[in-house]
């Protein structure tokens, strides 16, 4: 016979229980969302082994306009995001926060931001385009929407 506590944990694990530890947490703080976006952008910039000044400036501009931040706030966020990207071994920690807190159109905007960073240095490395495909999948952004986001970015350049 299985103890009731184990049954409760199994039910919670598969989405039927009231245990808060395994259920979707919903809204996070604005700072956590900013950090997740900054971490993804920093990861994209460094993926080809070289973070160009154009990429850094693009990230700065995107974070400032997307989150309405001062220059000092952007610098602090970029530093934290770079640190998180360097320490993280997986994309899921970033994409989970974004999925839980942004609607589908806003997630597509995140994909556009990633394309802007990738195109900032003038060349798209295959590691970078692969990253965006993986992130789009984790953010539940369709190939069609991701392709449209890429097209919008290339047309704006």
C-alpha positions in Angstrom: 0.0 0.0 0.0 1.3 3.5 -0.9 1.1 6.1 1.9 -1.2 9.0 1.3 1.6 11.6 1.3 3.2 9.8 -1.7 -0.1 9.8 -3.5 -0.6 13.5 -2.8 2.9 14.3 -4.1 2.3 12.3 -7.3 -1.0 14.0 -7.9 0.7 17.4 -7.3 3.5 16.4 -9.6 1.1 15.7 -12.5 -0.9 18.9 -11.9 -3.9 17.7 -9.9 -2.9 18.7 -6.4 -2.8 21.9 -4.3 0.9 21.7 -3.5 2.5 25.0 -4.5 5.9 23.5 -5.0 5.2 21.8 -8.3 2.6 24.0 -9.8 3.2 26.9 -12.2 4.0 29.9 -10.0 2.5 32.6 -12.2 3.7 36.1 -12.1 7.3 36.9 -11.0 8.8 40.2 -10.2 9.6 42.6 -13.0 13.3 42.3 -12.1 13.2 38.5 -12.6 11.6 39.0 -16.0 14.2 41.6 -16.9 17.0 39.4 -15.8 15.7 36.4 -17.8 15.6 38.6 -20.9 19.0 40.1 -20.3 20.4 36.6 -19.7 19.1 35.3 -23.0 20.4 38.3 -24.9 23.8 38.0 -23.3 23.9 34.3 -24.1 23.1 35.0 -27.7 25.8 37.7 -27.9 28.5 35.5 -26.6 27.6 32.3 -28.4 29.9 32.9 -31.3 32.8 33.3 -28.9 33.1 37.1 -29.4 30.8 39.8 -27.9 31.1 42.7 -30.4 30.6 46.3 -29.2 27.6 46.4 -31.7 26.0 43.5 -29.9 26.6 45.1 -26.5 25.1 48.4 -27.7 22.1 46.6 -29.2 21.4 44.8 -25.9 21.7 48.1 -24.1 19.2 49.8 -26.4 16.8 46.8 -26.4 16.7 46.6 -22.6 16.4 50.3 -22.1 13.4 50.6 -24.6 11.7 47.3 -23.6 11.8 47.9 -19.9 12.0 51.7 -19.8 15.2 51.8 -17.7 17.8 54.5 -17.0 21.3 54.1 -18.3 22.5 53.1 -14.8 19.8 50.5 -14.5 20.6 49.0 -17.9 24.3 48.7 -17.1 23.5 46.9 -13.8 21.0 44.6 -15.6 23.5 43.8 -18.4 26.1 43.0 -15.8 23.7 40.7 -13.9 22.4 39.2 -17.1 25.9 38.4 -18.4 26.8 36.8 -15.1 23.6 34.7 -15.1 24.3 33.6 -18.7 27.9 32.6 -17.9 26.8 30.6 -14.8 23.7 29.0 -16.4 24.1 25.6 -18.0 20.6 25.6 -19.5 18.1 27.9 -21.2 15.1 26.6 -19.4 15.7 28.8 -16.3 15.4 31.9 -18.5 12.6 30.7 -20.8 10.4 29.4 -17.9 10.3 32.9 -16.4 9.4 34.4 -19.8 6.8 31.7 -20.5 5.1 32.1 -17.1 4.9 35.9 -17.4 4.5 37.0 -21.0 1.7 36.4 -23.5 2.4 34.9 -26.9 2.9 38.3 -28.7 5.4 39.4 -26.0 7.3 36.2 -26.4 7.6 36.8 -30.1 9.0 40.2 -29.2 11.7 38.4 -27.2 12.5 36.4 -30.3 12.8 39.6 -32.3 15.2 41.0 -29.6 17.3 37.9 -30.0 17.5 38.3 -33.8 18.5 42.0 -33.3 21.4 41.0 -31.1 22.4 38.2 -33.5 22.4 40.6 -36.5 24.1 43.4 -34.7 27.6 42.3 -35.6 26.8 41.8 -39.2 27.0 38.1 -39.4 24.8 35.2 -38.2 26.8 32.3 -36.9 25.0 28.9 -37.1 25.2 28.6 -33.3 23.2 31.8 -33.0 20.5 30.7 -35.3 20.3 27.3 -33.6 20.0 29.1 -30.2 17.0 31.1 -31.5 15.3 28.0 -32.8 15.7 26.3 -29.4 14.6 29.3 -27.5 11.6 29.7 -29.8 10.6 26.1 -29.1 11.0 26.6 -25.4 8.9 29.8 -25.6 6.2 28.0 -27.7 6.8 30.4 -30.6 6.0 28.7 -33.9 8.5 28.5 -36.7 6.3 30.7 -38.7 6.2 33.4 -36.0 9.9 33.1 -35.4 10.6 33.4 -39.2 8.3 36.5 -39.4 10.2 38.0 -36.4 13.5 37.4 -38.2 12.1 39.0 -41.4 10.9 42.1 -39.5 14.4 42.5 -38.0 16.2 42.0 -41.3 13.9 44.5 -43.0 14.5 47.1 -40.3 18.3 46.9 -40.8 
